[in-house]
């Protein structure tokens, strides 16, 4: 819109206030959302965090702002986030929220994150600031521009004890799983797959259990994690992968979906074949709309309704119909070789992993 002229450069007075609060803080944390990626500001945010030794957590849409194996990365926050990430947010005395709405899915109990702490909310859209939680210091502007300016500022700080505490939480509150050895463990499979992907690869998660397993276990190096956030649109991953591959043909693109979400856009296999767009697709098959089944398991004591996918197509035959290479993995013992073939191919490829129908994300 011609009339839309957002504030890009942050207010100088507010930036000075931020620096003063950081000097006083003992336990600061940066909570990075998808707005950082939209602003192309992840380098600036990471540079600021590294220079000042400030830990970083992300919302679901902010995954890949910081490499997941980085020493300052403490995972995703929110209802489906890591316990130690949420604990870090709860115990911090200063939170820098950047490019995030502070909605309830992204941040547990947003009305409480301002209690007994300083909250700095940075966003290019002033309507987002204070919408769900009132900040101590609002800062309107573009994340890239603001963090470039913040990085130029020097201040005295020592957050080493805070980092040490968070690393202890990482061990203490790590999620423990007991996967069924008769099936593929989706968490272990995603760790294995993503760690072997190229360093600048694009990992695209669909909606459902596959999304949460991906958020919790994906290994992002210099690449990008993509998923559909607030709208939660099932069937997103395959068309998104086609679009990502068209935009970045030199990069490896992998879509991960469940058998439910796959069927919502499997017709796009024809698009990929027609236009010779080589996308790789992982289908985690459990015969259910898994996230809804899990909800019905806990809330309605296994009284299931409209979640059974027993009419699933045979993906091997479907792949053959489109002349797309296919491999099916039934146990973790088969995973290494299948992943290697899947990633080495220059063609479109479908990998189906059979997972326990009763497996849970929690």
C-alpha angles and dihedrals in degrees: 000000000000091000094052107099108158123198107258105171114063122239110269095220092052091049090054089052090052092053092049091052091048089054090055096042123100099182111031125165136185117223107197123196137185092280089075090061092044089054091047085235103130093107091053094047092048092046090053092048093048095046092053100030094239118160119237132213124178140208118236090267091048097059107126094035083107127020108263092231093049114125090236095049114103101175139248122326128211141066091319096030131108117291092228091051091054091046090052090054091048095050099039117110092204128032123190106199110192127181094350133115096217089229120167095255091054099039124031110238097349092194089064101050091082094054113117093346143084115256120197112191117196120186138142090225111069090199090068095053111096093358094123103010128020113240126218089218119024114199118186116199148082114306094225094052095042096049092044087058094043091052090058090058119090123210138162115257142146116191097160095115090051091051090049091052092049091050089054089051089051089063098037097047099037111137111254119211132189103197124193107254091211090070140040112279103230094205094051092041093054091047090051095045098045095044089057095047118103114278093249095039123139114233115196120193124196125209128285132040089333089062094053094044087049094049091048099045111022119121110217117185115168095330134087137266115211131186140143110263127181097013093047094205113189114217092040101119104068098048089040090053091050090051093046092050092050090051095043107024092164093061131080111250122195126181118201119196143152124249089258097052091041091062092052092068107013088119086075089074084081090056091052092049096043093053096033095241109161108216127164119223129194116195117196102204121199102143094245144081083253104197093049091045089052091051091049089048093057101031103035101029095246096314094144125197130178095347102102114109097184089136091068116146120244100259093203090060092041091052090049091053089058092039091240120146113250139192130181122208119198102172138021090252088070096045103086097056093041093050091048093053091043094053098039094057119097090206133079108280136186120209117187118199117194110219133184109278089218097049117127134210092217 
